[in-house]
């Protein structure tokens, strides 16, 4: 048996470098592949914003004020330099502290969301932002990741006591958030919150009958939305071409589709796109189309593969995890991240109606960048593990 003991001791000695500093432990425990994929998306985003920035600069220039063509690239670079350290610091937190941080931030940003109707400012017909000195932020963007972690924590309590009314509680909180978002209006974010809640319920082990009832309620809600919610009905009608006058030009999604396909497979080259100047919000909602025009459909496919790799990487990493909260939190954050990417790319490819949703880490936006960095920082904290021993490593000794 001394040989088995030596093997165990050898594994323990190899877990971290000998200095065992906090930074060294973090380096060996962090998912470096996942971190590399996220940094790659940030780099791609900077290139894409540089390509789309002149469009937005022209839109915001006036006869008396000229905006620097690359102003949005410089701003995005600033947000990356601010967000990346935030993400890395959060990723160093132990799981318990990361969960507490998410819970506190959930309360803070939920209150901020409640204050939007009172203190919010209107941009492009929507009241979603709160203006602070030198900074405008969107509470719903910051609320998304911490909401997911908080709901994961509440639903994980069912494993300890099945009598706790956590499902009704999470449902009431989610519907309250959805009602506030629909009032702004922000149908796209509403879909994200509801989808994340439904996914967490499914993973938490609720019955398929309950999931079926939720699906039916969702379809019913979609019908009611079309009947009574003017903003959503107008977007769907524009997408389907219902009630559109013949002399009216193409809608946003059609313009995006024409732009994304204009460059073919290889693109027209950086800075050579012309269709992008017809796009509204080319640097945010429709940046994927700008990428397609200037860098080609192959670049778009490559970006989609990066998003897919991130989702698959997290889910594979959770296969041998036995902590219910960690599974729910990591899966929920990944679902939110992946669904947002799918919706944005689908809108640009004319698969979905326009929803005003950014492409994670690629679209321009301070709120979006910082919120995503918080969410990925939490995800990296929850997926940290010892690369040599892990939580489930078993050393077997045959006696030979």
Buried (B, 14 or more C-beta within 10 A) or exposed (E): EEEEEEEEEEBEEEBBEEEEEEEEBBEBBBBEEBBEBBBBBBEBBBBBBBBBBBBBBEBEEEEEEEBEBBBBBEBBBEBBEEBBEBBBEBBBBEBEEBBBBBBEBBEBBBEBBBEBEEEBEEEEEBBBBBEEEEEBBBBBBBBBBBBBBBBBBBBBBBBEEEEBEBBEBBBEBBEEBBEBBBEBBBBBBBBBBBBBBBBBBBBBEBEEEEEEEBEEEBEEBBEEBEEEBEBBBBBBBBBEEEEEEEEEEBBBBBBBBBBBBBBEEEBBEEEEBEBBEBBBBBBBBBBBBBBBBBBBBBBBEEBBEBBEBBBEBBBEBBEEBEBBBBBBBBBBBBBBBBBBBBBBBBBBBBEBBBBBBBBBBBBBBBBBBBBBBBBBBBBBBBBBBBBBBBEEEEEEEEEE
